[in-house]
Amino acid sequence: MQPNTFAILALLIWPIAMLFLAMLLPVRKAVLISIIGGNLFLPPTGITIPGMPNYTKLLAAGLGALLIAIMFACPKLLAWRPRLLDLFFLGFLIAPSISSLINGLGPYDAASTFANRFLEWGVAYWVARALFTDLSSLRDLSIGVVASAIAYAPFCLFEIVMSPQLNRMIYGFRPSDWVMTKRMGGWRPMVFMQHGLALAAWVAAAALVAWILWRSKSITNIWGIPMSIVAIGLVILTIMLRSTGAAILLLGLIAAAEFIHATRLRPLLLLMIILPMGYVGLRTIGWEGQQLVSAVSIFGEERAGSLNMRLENDQMIADKAMQRPVFGWGGWGRWRVKDDFGNDITVSDSWWAILLGTTGVFGLTCTYATFISPLIPLARHKLESRIFIGPLGAAWAIGFGVLLFVIDTLANAMPNTSFMLMAGVLVSVVPLIKLQAARNQQIPVTAKPQSLNHMSTSNEAKPT
C-alpha cells in the first residue's frame, strides 16, 4: 500500500502550517508542537527528491521548528554558543559525513547526510539550546510531553479496540507488517508512528515524566486534571499498548525513581545513567548476552526467542563494524551482513548496532553521550535534601524520560527527535538548577541569570 495524496500534502504543508501557528502561539509552544506533534501525527513515510535529502516526517518536523525559530527568534539562534557538553552533539552531527568521506562515498554524499541529520536531529537540539534557556523551559517542555500523550490517548484506545487502522484510513498505507499488530490476544496500536514499539516508548516516557512531576509536586495538574490521575492513567495506557518491553521499562524506572527518592542513594542514579553505555561496550567487545535471554525466559519462550534473535543479529553487525571500528562503513547498506551469495541476512532491530555499523565507535559514543551527558551533573547535584523537588524534580522528570529512550534503543531502532529536544533542554537548564537551589537555601551565588525569575513557583500549570 502506497501513501495517498493527503499523506504527501501533510508532509509538505507541515512546516508552513507551523509557521502560521507561531503567529498565534508563543514561539516555544509552537516549536514543541512542530517537533513533538510532527513525530506523533505526520505519516511515517518519506518523499524522495532528486539531489536532496529524503523528506521524512522527522525532517518536516525539524524544518517547521527551524522556520519558526528563524522568523520569530533569529537573534537567539545566532547568539547561541556551544559549551563543553555540546561537543558530543557536534560529534553526533558530523559523524555520518566523516564516515562517508572515509569510505569513499564522496563529498556529495557527505553533504547530503549532514543536511539530513541536521534537519532531522540537529534542529531539535539547536532550538532547545537557543530558545529553552531558563527554568520555565522545564515547565513548558514537561507539559508538552505529557499533554501530547493525553491527546494521543483516544487514538490509542480506538486502535486497541478496532485494530491499528488510523494510518491506513487517513494516510492510505500501513507503516509496518500487519502480523506485528496482534499481541497477547488483542491489538497493539501504532496510530501514526512507524511501529507499535515506537508508540509504546513515547507513551511510556510521557507516563514516566508525569509520574515524577506528580511525586515531586513540580506540576500538580494539566488541563485541570490532577497530575496523579494523569500519571496513573498513562501508566495503565502503556500497559494496554501490549508492548512488554516498554511496560517493564516504565515500571522498572518508576520503582527505581521511588527507591532513590526514599533512600537518597545518588550513586544509584549515576549507575543507571552509565549502564546503557556499559552494555554497549560489553556487546562491542564480544559479550553475547545469553544471561539476558535466560532472565527473559520467565516471560515465555517466545519473548526469550525474540531477544535471542536480536542479540545474534546485533552481534553480527558489531563483528562487521569492528572491521572498521572508528568511523564504521557509512551508509547505503554497506554495514549490513550478507551471505556467500550476496543476500542480505541482517535483521537490524537495535539502534546502537546500526549506529556502530554506520558511524563506528565515534558516532555511537557521541550519540549516546549527547543524551546521557546532561544527566551526570544532574545526578551529582547535592544542594537539595531530596532528589525530586522543585525545578530539580522537573529536570529529573525529563531526564528519566530521556533515559527510558536510551535504554529502549538497546533493543529497538525507533528514532524520535522529541527526545533530542529533551536532551538539549537539559543541557541548557541543568546549570541553572544549582543556582536556583542555592538561591532557595540563601547560599550566595556569583551570578543570578535573569532567566531564573521566569521559573513558575506555582503548583498550577495549565497549558494554553
Legacy VTK file of the C-alpha trace (Angstrom):
# vtk DataFile Version 3.0
C-alpha trace
ASCII
DATASET POLYDATA
POINTS 464 float
0.000 0.000 0.000
1.354 3.392 -1.025
0.850 6.697 0.830
-2.065 8.658 -0.563
-2.023 12.258 -1.755
-3.058 13.554 1.647
-0.006 11.932 3.246
2.307 13.728 0.834
0.482 17.018 1.304
0.645 16.683 5.093
4.428 16.332 4.955
4.837 19.255 2.566
2.413 21.614 4.289
3.536 20.936 7.869
6.428 23.481 8.023
4.264 26.271 6.575
1.374 25.378 8.874
3.724 25.560 11.862
4.902 28.981 10.725
1.326 30.275 10.759
0.738 28.601 14.127
3.673 30.536 15.561
1.788 33.739 14.782
-0.860 32.673 17.281
1.212 30.982 19.994
4.427 31.712 21.899
7.484 30.614 19.957
8.463 27.828 22.359
4.997 26.268 22.300
4.966 26.379 18.503
8.383 24.681 18.408
7.158 21.950 20.766
4.101 21.355 18.601
6.204 21.200 15.439
8.681 18.634 16.774
6.559 16.545 19.153
3.387 16.890 17.072
5.267 16.116 13.875
6.674 12.908 15.344
3.225 11.854 16.527
0.838 12.923 13.769
2.708 13.094 10.460
2.702 9.957 8.268
5.670 7.626 8.828
6.886 7.809 5.253
9.178 9.925 3.107
9.429 11.671 -0.231
12.410 11.080 -2.496
13.556 14.338 -4.073
16.441 14.029 -6.588
19.534 15.823 -5.354
18.041 16.433 -1.903
17.851 14.522 1.399
14.834 12.255 1.747
11.923 14.348 3.018
10.700 12.396 6.052
8.358 13.181 8.929
11.384 13.875 11.129
12.728 16.320 8.581
9.344 18.045 8.185
9.044 18.407 11.962
12.556 19.849 12.201
12.060 22.165 9.247
8.897 23.561 10.805
10.744 24.303 14.061
13.636 25.886 12.151
11.344 28.215 10.199
9.627 29.275 13.423
12.935 29.994 15.126
14.351 31.925 12.152
11.246 34.044 11.688
10.463 34.771 15.334
13.650 34.192 17.350
16.562 34.569 14.946
18.722 36.693 17.312
18.564 33.935 19.939
19.529 31.291 17.383
22.548 33.297 16.279
23.525 34.209 19.829
23.852 30.582 20.934
27.393 29.496 21.742
28.369 25.849 22.328
29.518 24.668 25.733
31.610 21.648 26.649
28.656 19.229 26.721
27.638 20.392 23.231
30.768 18.789 21.762
29.094 15.375 21.941
26.194 16.650 19.868
28.538 18.254 17.331
30.266 14.873 17.001
26.887 13.185 16.510
26.066 15.758 13.827
29.199 15.264 11.723
29.763 11.513 12.290
27.843 10.325 9.171
29.679 12.812 6.948
33.071 11.691 8.235
32.092 8.063 7.623
31.005 8.914 4.075
34.304 10.597 3.259
36.483 7.905 4.836
34.578 5.162 2.993
34.995 6.916 -0.363
31.329 7.796 -0.850
32.235 11.302 -1.947
31.673 14.916 -0.867
28.116 14.984 -2.198
27.075 12.028 -0.053
28.817 13.589 2.953
26.979 16.893 2.420
23.655 15.127 1.894
23.988 13.036 5.061
24.955 16.133 7.039
21.941 18.062 5.763
19.655 15.159 6.581
20.990 14.731 10.111
20.926 18.461 10.787
17.326 18.947 9.645
16.058 15.792 11.364
18.029 15.860 14.621
20.189 18.969 14.690
17.359 21.480 14.588
15.682 19.886 17.615
18.874 20.245 19.649
19.728 23.720 18.353
16.343 25.260 19.126
16.383 23.575 22.531
19.747 25.099 23.357
18.951 28.525 21.907
15.316 29.059 22.912
14.784 26.915 26.024
17.301 28.689 28.227
15.502 29.336 31.519
13.963 27.162 34.196
10.452 27.821 32.934
11.563 25.810 29.886
11.209 22.711 32.039
7.603 23.599 32.737
6.822 24.188 29.048
8.586 21.024 27.927
7.140 18.821 30.682
3.624 19.982 29.901
4.228 19.471 26.189
5.419 15.882 26.650
2.602 14.850 28.991
-0.110 16.739 27.081
0.931 15.031 23.841
0.327 11.618 25.413
-3.038 12.737 26.787
-4.038 13.979 23.316
-2.837 10.691 21.778
-4.720 8.503 24.258
-8.109 8.499 22.398
-6.382 7.366 19.193
-4.580 4.619 21.111
-7.819 3.431 22.715
-9.551 3.402 19.331
-6.899 1.105 17.852
-6.790 -1.101 20.941
-10.471 -1.856 20.274
-10.728 -1.554 16.480
-7.169 -2.662 15.474
-4.446 -0.394 14.000
-6.371 1.257 11.170
-5.941 5.027 11.565
-2.822 5.384 9.429
-4.443 3.355 6.645
-7.715 5.262 6.909
-6.114 8.714 6.826
-2.799 8.272 5.028
-3.619 5.244 2.890
-0.950 2.742 3.966
0.257 0.513 6.773
3.661 1.541 8.187
4.629 -1.970 9.327
3.636 -5.593 8.843
0.121 -6.445 9.962
1.373 -9.529 11.792
3.220 -7.229 14.239
-0.030 -5.682 15.461
-1.518 -8.807 17.065
-0.222 -9.336 20.586
-1.429 -11.155 23.717
-4.901 -11.819 22.416
-5.519 -8.232 21.365
-4.273 -5.371 19.203
-1.060 -3.415 19.606
-1.801 0.097 18.294
0.646 2.273 16.370
-1.597 5.230 15.379
0.620 7.421 13.123
4.013 6.151 14.277
6.243 3.737 12.401
5.589 0.828 14.751
3.713 -0.094 17.890
7.047 -0.212 19.730
7.690 3.443 18.875
4.268 4.410 20.184
4.756 2.441 23.406
8.171 4.021 24.003
6.756 7.549 23.719
3.704 6.921 25.902
5.911 5.179 28.480
8.292 8.146 28.515
5.385 10.574 28.940
3.973 8.418 31.741
7.339 8.459 33.489
7.584 12.238 33.140
4.062 12.615 34.548
4.829 10.278 37.442
7.902 12.200 38.602
6.136 15.546 38.131
3.345 14.244 40.355
5.626 12.805 43.021
7.858 15.899 43.093
4.848 18.261 43.067
6.577 20.246 40.326
3.281 20.455 38.415
0.027 19.447 40.051
-2.404 19.419 37.121
-2.661 19.595 33.361
-5.816 20.947 31.722
-7.385 20.846 35.169
-6.728 17.098 35.524
-4.808 16.238 38.722
-1.311 15.002 37.902
-1.892 11.872 39.978
-4.742 10.836 37.675
-2.714 11.737 34.590
0.310 9.730 35.735
-1.608 6.623 36.788
-3.759 6.810 33.661
-0.731 6.968 31.349
0.902 4.043 33.174
-2.262 1.987 32.626
-2.382 3.086 28.985
1.232 1.980 28.489
0.389 -1.492 29.775
-2.670 -1.604 27.493
-0.441 -0.980 24.454
0.762 -4.589 24.720
4.454 -3.797 24.425
6.088 -5.901 27.115
9.456 -4.173 26.888
8.062 -0.644 27.268
5.820 -1.670 30.164
8.646 -3.405 32.042
10.970 -0.490 31.397
8.401 2.022 32.655
7.575 0.098 35.820
11.248 -0.582 36.495
12.221 3.088 36.189
9.287 4.169 38.350
10.415 1.686 41.019
13.998 2.944 40.717
12.883 6.587 40.977
10.793 5.864 44.068
13.617 3.917 45.708
16.169 6.650 45.028
13.775 9.321 46.254
13.193 7.435 49.508
16.814 6.401 50.185
18.623 9.373 48.566
21.196 6.981 47.070
22.616 9.299 44.448
25.310 6.787 43.346
22.473 4.604 42.060
21.458 7.455 39.748
24.954 7.531 38.276
24.913 3.755 37.855
21.590 3.886 35.993
22.916 6.613 33.700
26.127 4.853 32.689
24.596 1.369 32.493
23.448 1.677 28.837
26.952 2.662 27.725
28.363 -0.215 29.734
26.019 -2.622 27.951
27.010 -1.276 24.540
30.682 -1.508 25.435
30.376 -5.135 26.506
28.443 -6.060 23.354
31.025 -4.305 21.182
33.882 -6.356 22.620
32.020 -9.632 22.164
29.675 -10.329 25.106
26.758 -12.296 23.643
24.190 -11.525 26.351
22.847 -15.036 26.851
22.307 -14.282 30.525
19.660 -11.770 29.439
17.911 -14.437 27.368
17.751 -16.711 30.416
16.330 -13.872 32.517
13.668 -13.002 29.931
12.582 -16.645 29.603
10.407 -16.186 32.713
8.068 -14.155 30.465
7.772 -17.028 27.985
9.810 -18.824 25.368
8.517 -16.547 22.618
9.945 -13.455 24.322
13.244 -15.219 25.007
13.489 -16.389 21.406
12.803 -12.908 20.078
15.500 -11.409 22.304
17.974 -14.117 21.335
17.415 -13.380 17.644
18.058 -9.672 18.241
21.211 -10.368 20.194
22.562 -12.667 17.493
21.894 -10.154 14.718
23.344 -7.301 16.752
26.469 -9.362 17.255
26.810 -9.986 13.514
26.553 -6.252 12.844
29.041 -5.471 15.623
31.517 -8.054 14.321
31.446 -6.494 10.870
31.649 -2.983 12.319
34.851 -3.941 14.123
36.499 -4.347 10.714
36.265 -0.539 10.537
35.840 0.312 14.199
36.422 4.066 14.409
34.037 5.522 11.797
32.149 2.464 10.543
31.077 1.618 6.998
28.976 4.650 6.113
25.548 4.481 4.521
23.912 2.652 1.603
23.722 -0.642 3.499
27.481 -1.230 3.428
27.344 -2.090 7.127
24.845 -4.910 6.645
25.891 -8.579 6.686
25.500 -10.726 3.566
25.902 -14.430 2.902
28.231 -16.045 0.357
25.694 -15.384 -2.405
25.350 -11.676 -1.656
21.979 -11.990 0.051
21.312 -9.618 2.937
20.846 -11.692 6.102
20.781 -8.783 8.561
17.852 -8.108 10.864
18.660 -4.671 12.292
16.451 -4.014 15.306
18.761 -2.172 17.704
19.736 1.454 17.152
23.107 1.069 18.874
24.140 -1.658 16.427
23.043 0.413 13.423
24.977 3.420 14.745
28.058 1.270 15.304
27.832 -0.199 11.803
27.316 3.112 10.018
29.381 5.588 12.051
31.628 3.386 14.174
32.642 3.830 17.779
32.984 7.580 17.235
29.402 8.072 16.086
27.995 5.615 18.626
29.790 7.269 21.549
28.817 10.801 20.512
25.174 9.778 20.056
24.721 8.180 23.458
26.808 10.834 25.212
24.526 13.514 23.721
21.564 12.002 25.534
23.302 10.837 28.707
25.868 13.563 29.466
23.436 16.197 30.884
22.159 13.626 33.386
25.563 13.232 35.050
25.815 16.749 36.564
22.155 16.408 37.478
22.894 13.222 39.415
25.778 14.908 41.244
23.576 17.764 42.451
23.786 17.941 46.269
22.122 21.179 47.282
18.715 19.621 47.943
17.935 17.125 50.701
15.524 15.409 48.337
16.276 14.439 44.765
12.868 15.087 43.225
11.883 18.541 44.401
11.118 21.862 42.693
12.966 22.517 39.423
15.189 19.531 40.179
12.123 17.284 40.111
11.036 18.731 36.762
14.543 18.203 35.375
14.581 14.601 36.552
11.157 14.045 35.018
12.620 14.958 31.618
15.886 13.179 32.417
14.176 9.883 33.218
12.163 10.197 30.009
15.407 10.534 28.040
16.932 7.618 29.952
13.951 5.424 29.053
14.513 6.226 25.375
18.233 5.442 25.618
17.594 2.059 27.236
14.871 1.290 24.670
17.343 1.870 21.821
19.445 -1.012 23.114
16.798 -3.337 21.668
14.831 -1.178 19.213
15.525 1.340 16.455
12.606 3.768 16.711
14.071 7.267 16.194
12.078 10.111 17.748
13.588 13.594 17.625
11.425 14.722 20.549
13.981 13.034 22.797
16.777 15.071 21.220
14.807 18.210 22.073
14.506 16.979 25.670
18.244 16.312 25.899
19.038 19.777 24.543
16.781 21.463 27.089
18.524 19.587 29.898
21.920 20.828 28.715
20.535 24.377 28.852
18.864 24.276 32.254
20.940 21.937 34.420
23.486 24.679 35.273
20.612 26.951 36.334
19.178 24.422 38.788
22.233 24.634 41.039
21.890 28.404 41.131
18.172 28.209 41.889
18.737 25.693 44.690
21.437 27.885 46.192
19.122 30.857 45.968
16.306 28.972 47.702
18.663 27.992 50.541
20.082 31.525 50.722
23.528 30.374 49.692
25.384 33.244 47.984
25.982 32.775 44.284
28.119 34.808 41.959
25.561 35.007 39.180
21.786 35.141 39.048
20.657 34.905 35.457
17.518 36.901 34.821
16.018 33.742 33.342
15.669 32.317 36.840
12.998 34.876 37.548
10.828 33.296 34.877
10.510 29.967 36.710
6.933 29.477 37.824
6.751 28.635 41.511
3.035 27.956 41.368
1.811 24.416 41.694
-0.745 25.103 39.000
0.270 24.573 35.384
-2.300 24.706 32.647
-1.097 24.701 29.033
-2.810 27.204 26.793
LINES 1 465
464 0 1 2 3 4 5 6 7 8 9 10 11 12 13 14 15 16 17 18 19 20 21 22 23 24 25 26 27 28 29 30 31 32 33 34 35 36 37 38 39 40 41 42 43 44 45 46 47 48 49 50 51 52 53 54 55 56 57 58 59 60 61 62 63 64 65 66 67 68 69 70 71 72 73 74 75 76 77 78 79 80 81 82 83 84 85 86 87 88 89 90 91 92 93 94 95 96 97 98 99 100 101 102 103 104 105 106 107 108 109 110 111 112 113 114 115 116 117 118 119 120 121 122 123 124 125 126 127 128 129 130 131 132 133 134 135 136 137 138 139 140 141 142 143 144 145 146 147 148 149 150 151 152 153 154 155 156 157 158 159 160 161 162 163 164 165 166 167 168 169 170 171 172 173 174 175 176 177 178 179 180 181 182 183 184 185 186 187 188 189 190 191 192 193 194 195 196 197 198 199 200 201 202 203 204 205 206 207 208 209 210 211 212 213 214 215 216 217 218 219 220 221 222 223 224 225 226 227 228 229 230 231 232 233 234 235 236 237 238 239 240 241 242 243 244 245 246 247 248 249 250 251 252 253 254 255 256 257 258 259 260 261 262 263 264 265 266 267 268 269 270 271 272 273 274 275 276 277 278 279 280 281 282 283 284 285 286 287 288 289 290 291 292 293 294 295 296 297 298 299 300 301 302 303 304 305 306 307 308 309 310 311 312 313 314 315 316 317 318 319 320 321 322 323 324 325 326 327 328 329 330 331 332 333 334 335 336 337 338 339 340 341 342 343 344 345 346 347 348 349 350 351 352 353 354 355 356 357 358 359 360 361 362 363 364 365 366 367 368 369 370 371 372 373 374 375 376 377 378 379 380 381 382 383 384 385 386 387 388 389 390 391 392 393 394 395 396 397 398 399 400 401 402 403 404 405 406 407 408 409 410 411 412 413 414 415 416 417 418 419 420 421 422 423 424 425 426 427 428 429 430 431 432 433 434 435 436 437 438 439 440 441 442 443 444 445 446 447 448 449 450 451 452 453 454 455 456 457 458 459 460 461 462 463
